[in-house]
């Protein structure tokens, strides 16, 4: 039904930037809120950023002013621009959507920030 594929993760030094992408197999972006989460091994998954179908956004306090979520409905893709990265941003990042009461998750992309 719905497939989400993240890309763009990698290794970066503190203060650097990365841009994550999440491509959807369907046209869910026109009518669904999309989220980015992150998870450190052994820790609870954390909500990082949210974007509505109309483009309204919300962010976790820890990333406000540094991360920007955006979407391109024509390309069925959501992005997470991450600037001024810190070692504590190191995690596996997942995109997420709820469609007809079901949760859909990407497989995740690893972001590692060295000090």
C-alpha positions as a Markdown table, in Angstrom:
| # | Residue | x | y | z |
|---|---|---|---|---|
| 1 | Unk | 0.0 | 0.0 | 0.0 |
| 2 | Unk | 2.4 | 2.7 | 1.2 |
| 3 | Unk | 6.2 | 2.5 | 1.1 |
| 4 | Unk | 8.6 | 5.1 | 2.5 |
| 5 | Unk | 12.3 | 5.1 | 1.6 |
| 6 | Unk | 14.7 | 7.4 | 3.4 |
| 7 | Unk | 18.1 | 8.5 | 2.0 |
| 8 | Unk | 20.8 | 11.1 | 2.6 |
| 9 | Unk | 22.3 | 10.0 | 5.9 |
| 10 | Unk | 26.0 | 9.7 | 6.5 |
| 11 | Unk | 28.9 | 10.8 | 8.6 |
| 12 | Unk | 29.5 | 14.5 | 9.2 |
| 13 | Unk | 31.5 | 16.7 | 11.5 |
| 14 | Unk | 29.9 | 18.8 | 14.2 |
| 15 | Unk | 28.7 | 22.1 | 12.6 |
| 16 | Unk | 28.1 | 20.5 | 9.2 |
| 17 | Unk | 24.9 | 19.9 | 7.3 |
| 18 | Unk | 22.9 | 17.0 | 5.8 |
| 19 | Unk | 19.7 | 16.8 | 3.8 |
| 20 | Unk | 17.5 | 13.8 | 4.3 |
| 21 | Unk | 14.9 | 12.7 | 1.7 |
| 22 | Unk | 11.8 | 10.4 | 2.1 |
| 23 | Unk | 10.2 | 9.2 | -1.1 |
| 24 | Unk | 6.7 | 7.7 | -1.0 |
| 25 | Unk | 5.5 | 5.0 | -3.4 |
| 26 | Unk | 2.0 | 6.6 | -3.6 |
| 27 | Unk | 0.5 | 10.1 | -3.6 |
| 28 | Unk | 0.0 | 10.3 | 0.2 |
| 29 | Unk | 1.6 | 13.8 | 0.4 |
| 30 | Unk | -1.4 | 15.6 | -0.9 |
| 31 | Unk | -3.6 | 14.7 | 2.1 |
| 32 | Unk | -1.5 | 13.4 | 5.0 |
| 33 | Unk | 0.7 | 14.9 | 7.7 |
| 34 | Unk | 4.3 | 13.5 | 7.5 |
| 35 | Unk | 6.7 | 13.2 | 10.4 |
| 36 | Unk | 10.4 | 12.7 | 10.9 |
| 37 | Unk | 11.5 | 10.7 | 14.0 |
| 38 | Unk | 14.9 | 9.7 | 15.2 |
| 39 | Unk | 16.1 | 6.9 | 17.5 |
| 40 | Unk | 19.3 | 6.2 | 19.3 |
| 41 | Unk | 20.1 | 2.5 | 20.1 |
| 42 | Unk | 18.5 | 1.5 | 23.3 |
| 43 | Unk | 16.4 | 4.8 | 23.6 |
| 44 | Unk | 12.8 | 5.6 | 22.8 |
| 45 | Unk | 12.0 | 6.9 | 19.3 |
| 46 | Unk | 11.7 | 10.7 | 19.3 |
| 47 | Unk | 9.5 | 13.0 | 17.2 |
| 48 | Unk | 11.7 | 15.5 | 15.4 |
| 49 | Unk | 9.6 | 17.4 | 12.9 |
| 50 | Unk | 6.1 | 17.5 | 11.5 |
| 51 | Unk | 4.7 | 18.9 | 8.3 |
| 52 | Unk | 1.0 | 19.1 | 7.3 |
| 53 | Unk | -0.5 | 18.6 | 3.9 |
| 54 | Unk | -0.7 | 22.4 | 3.7 |
| 55 | Unk | 2.9 | 23.0 | 4.7 |
| 56 | Unk | 2.5 | 23.9 | 8.4 |
| 57 | Unk | 5.4 | 22.7 | 10.5 |
| 58 | Unk | 6.3 | 21.9 | 14.1 |
| 59 | Unk | 9.7 | 21.0 | 15.6 |
| 60 | Unk | 11.1 | 19.5 | 18.7 |
| 61 | Unk | 12.7 | 22.1 | 20.9 |
| 62 | Unk | 16.1 | 20.4 | 20.5 |
| 63 | Unk | 16.2 | 21.1 | 16.8 |
| 64 | Unk | 14.4 | 24.4 | 16.4 |
| 65 | Unk | 16.3 | 26.9 | 14.4 |
| 66 | Unk | 18.6 | 24.2 | 13.0 |
| 67 | Unk | 16.3 | 21.8 | 11.1 |
| 68 | Unk | 13.8 | 22.5 | 8.4 |
| 69 | Unk | 11.1 | 20.1 | 7.2 |
| 70 | Unk | 9.6 | 20.6 | 3.7 |
| 71 | Unk | 7.7 | 18.6 | 1.1 |
| 72 | Unk | 7.3 | 18.4 | -2.6 |
| 73 | Unk | 3.9 | 16.9 | -3.3 |
| 74 | Unk | 4.6 | 16.7 | -7.1 |
| 75 | Unk | 7.6 | 14.4 | -6.3 |
| 76 | Unk | 5.9 | 12.6 | -3.4 |
| 77 | Unk | 8.9 | 13.5 | -1.3 |
| 78 | Unk | 9.5 | 15.0 | 2.2 |
| 79 | Unk | 12.8 | 16.5 | 3.2 |
| 80 | Unk | 14.7 | 17.3 | 6.4 |
| 81 | Unk | 17.4 | 19.9 | 6.1 |
| 82 | Unk | 19.7 | 19.6 | 9.1 |
| 83 | Unk | 22.2 | 22.4 | 9.8 |
| 84 | Unk | 24.6 | 23.1 | 12.6 |
| 85 | Unk | 24.6 | 19.4 | 13.5 |
| 86 | Unk | 25.7 | 18.3 | 16.9 |
| 87 | Unk | 27.0 | 15.0 | 18.2 |
| 88 | Unk | 23.7 | 14.5 | 20.1 |
| 89 | Unk | 21.9 | 14.5 | 16.7 |
| 90 | Unk | 23.4 | 11.1 | 16.0 |
| 91 | Unk | 20.6 | 8.7 | 15.4 |
| 92 | Unk | 18.7 | 6.6 | 12.9 |
| 93 | Unk | 16.2 | 8.9 | 11.2 |
| 94 | Unk | 12.8 | 7.6 | 10.1 |
| 95 | Unk | 9.9 | 9.1 | 8.1 |
| 96 | Unk | 6.4 | 8.2 | 9.2 |
| 97 | Unk | 2.8 | 8.6 | 8.0 |
| 98 | Unk | -0.6 | 7.4 | 9.2 |
| 99 | Unk | -2.9 | 6.2 | 6.5 |
| 100 | Unk | -6.4 | 4.8 | 7.3 |
| 101 | Unk | -5.4 | 4.2 | 11.0 |
| 102 | Unk | -2.2 | 2.3 | 10.0 |
| 103 | Unk | 1.3 | 3.5 | 10.8 |
| 104 | Unk | 3.8 | 3.3 | 8.0 |
| 105 | Unk | 7.6 | 3.7 | 8.6 |
| 106 | Unk | 10.6 | 3.9 | 6.4 |
| 107 | Unk | 13.6 | 1.6 | 7.2 |
| 108 | Unk | 15.6 | 4.5 | 8.4 |
| 109 | Unk | 18.8 | 6.3 | 7.4 |
| 110 | Unk | 21.8 | 6.6 | 9.8 |
| 111 | Unk | 23.2 | 10.1 | 10.7 |
| 112 | Unk | 26.5 | 10.1 | 12.6 |
| 113 | Unk | 27.9 | 13.5 | 13.8 |
| 114 | Unk | 31.4 | 13.4 | 15.1 |
| 115 | Unk | 32.8 | 15.9 | 17.6 |
